[in-house]
Amino acid sequence: MPLIPWRPWLWRPWEDWEEVDKWIDRWYKLIEREWPEIKEAEFIPPVDVYEKGDNVIVETQVPGIEPEKVDISVEDDKLILKGKSEKKSEVEEKDYYRKEVRYGSFYRVVGLPTKVIGDKAQATYEDGLLKIVIPKAPVAKAKKIKIKVKKSKKS
C-alpha cells in the first residue's frame, strides 16, 4: 500500500495554476503602481553592476541612442534609467528575414547594493556604452559611549 493513497478526485492542478496567475497579477499591479512608466517601455536594457573602490558602477549598452535622450536619476538607492531610441530610416517597408534591433522607449530601475551619494553620480557615454559611477555613502561607525559613574551622596 502506498504511503499517500492515490485519490484522483482530490487532485486539481488547474486550481494551483490559478493561484500562481493571481500572484503574478498582484506583482505586476504593484510594479505598475510604483513605476507607471514601465507600462510604456518597449524594452529593458541589460545592466552590469559592480563595486570598484568607493564607487558603485553601472554599465549598460545603449548603442544608437543619443546620450541627450537618456535620463538618469538616483532615488532611494535605486538607479532609474529611461530614454528613447528613434528609428532613423527613410524606407518604411522592408522584407525582413529577422528584426532584432530594438527601437522605442526603455525604462529600468536598478536596486543598488549599498547606500550611495546620488548627487555626486557621474555618467559617461562611449561607443554605445553608458557608464554611471556613483560614490558609496560613508558607513556610520558605532560610537562607544563611556559610562560615567557618580558617587551617591548617601555615604
N, C-alpha and C positions, 0 to 999 in steps of 0.2 A: 504494500500500500504506500503511495507517495506521501511525503511529508505535508504537502499542500494539495488538497484534493482539487481536481480539475472541475471547475464549475463554469462552463461557457456562458451561462445565462447571467453571471456576475461580471464578466469581462466586457467593458465598454470603452474601447480605445478612443473613440471619437470624443468622448467627454474630456479626456486628458488633453487632446489637441485643442478643444475649445478653451480650456483654461490657459494654455500656452498662448493662444491667439488673443485672449483678453489681456494677459500680462504684456504682450508686445504692444497692443493698442495703448495701454496706460503709459508705457515707456515712451512711445512716440508723442503722445499728447504732452507729457512732461517736457520733453525736449523742445517741442514747438512753442510751449508756453515760455520757457526760459530764453530761447533764441529763435524768435519768429522769422529771422532772415534765412534760416536753414530751409524753409519751405521753397524759397525762390532759387536756392543754389542748384546749379545743374551738375556740378561736380565738386569733389572734396580733394584738395591737393594732399598728397602724402608728405609727411614730415619726418625729419630726424631730430631728436632732442638729446643733447648730451651736455655734460659739465666740463669746463676747462678752466682750471684755476678758480677765480672768484666769480665766474660767469656761467650762466646757462645759455647755451647756444641752440637755436632752432634753425634748421635749414629746410628749404622746400624748393622744388623745381617748378618754375613758372615761365617756361620758355615762350617767347612770342607775346608776352603780356608786358605792356609798358608799366614801368615802376610807378608812374603817376596814377595808374588805375588800381593800385593796391592800397588798401587801408589796413594799418597795423595798430593795434591798441593792446594794452595790458590792463586787465581789471581783475581784482581779487585773485592774484597769482594765476591768472589764465591769460594766455595769448590768444587774441582774436585776429584772424586773417580774413579779409573779404576783398573781393575785387571782381573785375570783369575782363574777359578777353573777347575781342571782337574779331570776327572773321572778315578779313580784307581780301575780297575776291570779286572780280567783275563777272566771272562765269558762275551763274547760279545753278545751272543744270549740268551735272556730270554723271557719267555712268560709272559709279563707284563699284569696285570689287570688294573693298574694305574701307571703312571710315572709322578711324580710331582717334583722330586728333579732336580734342575737345574744345568747344567754344562756349562762351556764356559766362554766367556768374558763378563764383565759388565762395564758399564760406567754411571756415574751420575754427573750432575752439580747441585749444591745446592746454590741458592742465599741466602746469609747471611743477617740477619735482620738489621745489623748495620755495621759500619766501623770496621775492625779488623786489628790486627798486625799479618799478616800471617807468618812472620819469627819466631815468638815465639810459633807457634802451636805445640801441643804435641799429640801423639796418643798412645793408649794402646789397647791391644787385650787380652780378657779373655773369655774363654768358648764360643767362636764364636761371641762375641760382640765386635765390633770395636768402641772405644770411642775417639773422637777427641775434644780436648779442645783448643779453640782459644781465646786469650785475646782481649777484645774490645779496640779499639783505644780511647785515651782520646778525649773528646769532646772539641773543641776550644770554649772558652767562649768569649763573646763580651767584648771588652775593651772600657771603657768610655774615651772619649777624651775631655779634658778641653779646652775651648776656651780662648785664651789669647787676651785680649783687649788692643790694642795700642792706645795711645793718639795721635791725629793728631797734627801736628806742626803748623797748621793754627791759633790756638787760642792764 
